[in-house]
């Protein structure tokens, strides 16, 4: 029976992953900002076959509260087999360009808070001598595009941090997987003018995430076709790239 900590547990992708794990009888420690939504998620997972589903309300930007969250998780689960970090926002790029304080706030939520959690949780898995850290970043982190470079830079920071941390954890018998979704039909992307053929459903992405975790992948694009899309985008020369509207 897997013991799973999910941070950002009420997000669409995290919920889809949790439902798949629940069908396998996993036990959960669910973390998110809103207690009422956490309670609903826990009840849903229990109905789908989960073992115990514990909940903990947390604003991830409150870094001083992270250790208490982890302590409560260890008290509830005993040990951690999988951590899924799935919190985040999709900032308004134009608003961030006009307001430096907003830009820093959004970067802190998407990068600084995640790096703080990774640091704390890596120490736990290192101490356990095992377990998997799964972190949802984004294809946006592969290259700075004018339409969302605040968001992309935050995800790029996390991905670079993860690359070094993965090498450290490998020596302790633990693993880190950097999950880079493309466009996904979630509340965060609702109303955006996205190309319909490239938009995936959360359960499709979740299925790939679970497979990637089991196969101990290092970097996972979801769906898989984003591997090739981003390969092309990364290969565009800078002199051409800066002229594109992406």
Buried (B, 14 or more C-beta within 10 A) or exposed (E): EBBBBBBBBBBBBBBBBBBBBBEEEBBBBBBBBEEEBBBBBBEBBBEBEBBBBBBBBBEBBEBEEBEEBBEBBBEBBEEBBBBBBBBBEBBBBEEBEEEEEBBEBBBBBBBBBBBBBBEBBBEBBBEBEBBBBBBBBBBBBBBBBEEBBBBBBBBBBBBBBBEEBBEEBEEBEBBBBBBBBBBBBBEBEEEEEBEEEEBBBBBBBBBBBBEBBEEEBBBBBBBEEBBEBBEEBEEBEEEEBEEEEE
